[in-house]
């Protein structure tokens, strides 16, 4: 004896389960991506505060210097570069204003 007697009902229940699971996986992936983005921006802020990078530091030098750091590997290349340039440009604007 099965909990769901007809094949039609079983198929509908399975399809609903699949839809729910896909939604859960998407939410998990989005949450992981946001966490990775937060960790990377925090890492950039630490590098900027310590003086390891400045607004004059090219992205290629940053990649070469920190390529083995696990916080840099969490995001894809384009997003990493965009966040780097955004952080550095914000620092450059502050530097120019203070002069």
PEMO-V636011 format. One record per run of one state. SS is the DSSP state (~ for helix, > for strand, _ for the rest). FROM is the first residue (numbers start at 0). LEN is the number of residues. If there is no record, write none. Layout:
ss=SS from=FROM len=LEN
ss=SS from=FROM len=LEN
//
This chain:
ss=_ from=0 len=6
ss=~ from=6 len=44
ss=_ from=50 len=8
ss=~ from=58 len=8
ss=_ from=66 len=3
ss=~ from=69 len=3
ss=_ from=72 len=4
ss=~ from=76 len=22
ss=_ from=98 len=1
//
